[in-house]
C-alpha cells in the first residue's frame, strides 16, 4: 500500500506542479526578493498528502501531509521574500543567506511533516510513530542513494523536467518513501504487540 501510494503521489505531485507552473506558479505568493518557492511547496504538499493517506488511512493524516509542507514552505517563504534585509532581487544569483534559509526551511518542513504523519498514524505511542516514520524515510533514502551509486546510468538518463512525465528518480523515490514509512510504522506496531 505505501509503495503504490508513494508512486501515485509522485506522479500526481509532478503533473499538478507542472500544470501549476505553466499557470504562473513561480510568482504565486512570492515577494520581490528571494527565489521562487511555490512549485516545490505544491509538489511537497501533494506528495506528503499521499504518504499521509497511506500511513494513516484517514483524511486527518492526508491533511497533515498536505498542510505541513504547504504552510512550512509557502507561508514562511511568502514572508521572507518580502523582507529586503537579505537582498537578492529577482534575476540575481542566490546569496549564501538565501541558500541557507531555503535549505533550512525545506528540511524542517519535510522532517516535521514526516514526524507528524508518523505520530498521527501510530498504533503505539506518538513518539514511537514519529521515530518509526523518520527511520523508515531514512532507510528509503539510503536505498535510493545506494541504487543510484550502483547504477549511475539510471540518474543520468535524459529527462525533460518540464514534461508531464515524471522523472524515474522521483518515481523510485516516491515508491521507496511510501514503502519505507508505512513498513516502519507497521513493524513498530508488530513489535509493540509482541512485547
N, C-alpha and C positions, 0 to 999 in steps of 0.2 A: 504493500500500500504506500509506504513512504517513498520508495524509489519512483514509482509511477507518478505520484503526486508532485514530487520534485521535478521530474522530467516535464510534466504538463505545465507546472508553474513556470519553468524556464522558458518554455515555448510561448505561453501567454504573456509573460513579462516582456519578452523580446518583441513580440509582434505589437503589443499595445504601446510599448515605449517608442518603437519606430513610427507608429501612426501618430502618437503624440508629438514626436519630434518634427514630423512633417507638418503638423498643425502649429508649429512655432513654440514648442515647449521650452526651447532653450531660453526664452526670455520670460517665461511664466514665473512670477514671484520674485524675479531677480532684480536687485537694485543696480545702481551704476557701477559698483565695484565688485571685484572677485570673479571667480569662474562660474560657468553655468552649473546647475545642480538638479534642475527638475527631472531630466531623463534618468539619472541614477536613483533619485528618490522614488520615481514611479516604478522603475524596474524592481528595486528592492522591496517596495511595498507589496507589489503583486506576487513576487516570488515568495516572500516570507508569509504572506497570507495563505499560499498553497501549503507551505510547510506546517503552519499553524492548524490548518484544516485537517491535514493528515495526522498530525500528532495528537490533537485533542478531540478530533471528530465531532466538533461542535462549533457553532458560529463565534463564540467568545474567543477561542484561540486563533481562529482565522482573522478576527478583527484585531486582536493584539499583534499578530504578524503583519497586518496591513498598516496599522497606525504607528507601530514602533519606528520603522524607517521613515515613514512619511513625515511624522512630527519631528523625529530626531534629526533628520537631514534637512527636510524642506523648511520647517519652522526656524531652525537655527540659522540656516544659510540665508533665509529671507531677511532676518535681522542683520546678520554680518555683512551682507552685500550692500547694505545701506549705511555702513559705517566707514567713513573715509580714512580712519586712522592708519589703516594698512595700505591705502592706495590701491594699486592695480586696477586702473580703469580698463574697461573692455578693450580688447585688442592688444593689450600689452602682455608680455610674458609673465607667468606666475611668479610671485615673490616667495621666498622661503617661509614667510609668515602664513601665506595662504596655503602653501603645500602642507604645512604642519596642521593648520586649522582643519582643512578638508580631511586629511588622514585621521585626525583625532575624532572629528565628528562622525565620520563614517564608521570607524572602528567601534566607538562607544555605542552608536545607534544599533549596529548589527549585533554585537555581542549582548547588549541589553535585551534586544528583541529575542534573541535565541534563548536567553535565560528566562525571560517572561513566558515564552511558549512552553519551555520545559517545566517551569513551576506550575503553570495553569493546566498542563496535560498530565502531570504526575499522578500516579495512583499510590504513591508513597508520600513522604514529606516533601513540601515545596522546594526546599533547598536541595534535596536529592534529585528532584526532577530538573532543576536548573543546572546542577552539576552534570547530570547524565546528558542533557542536551548539548552542553558545551563539549563534553568528551566525545560524544557522537559526531559533532561537527568537526572537531579537530581530527578525528580519525578519518572522516571523509576527505578533508583537505589533505591529509598525509597520503591517502591512497591516490588521490588525483595527482599530487606532486610526484609520487613515485612512478605512476603510469607515464606522465609526461617526460620524466627523466629517462625512463626505459625506452620510450618511443617518441623521440623529439620530432619526428616527422609528422606526428598527429597534430602538434601545436603549430607546425609550420605550414599546414595545409592552407591553400588560398581560400579566403572567405571575404566577402564584401560586407563590412559592418553595417551598411545601410540597407541591406537586403532584408526582406521579410523572413528569410530562412535563418534560424538561429545558428550560432557558432557551435560546432561539435563539442568544443570545450565547455561552453555554457550548458549544453545538454547533459554532458557527463557530470559536470559539477552539480547540476540540479538533481540528477538521479542519485548520485552518491550522498549529497547533503540530506536529501529526504530519507534515504535508507539509513544513513548513519544516525540521524537524530531519532527517528522512530525506533530503530533497533536498540539504541542505548536506553530509551525510555522503557521499552518492553523488557529488556534484561534487568533493569533496575526493579521493575515490578515483580519479575520472577524471583530474583534474588531475595527480595523482601518477603515474598510469600513463603519461601523455603527456610527463611531464618527463624 
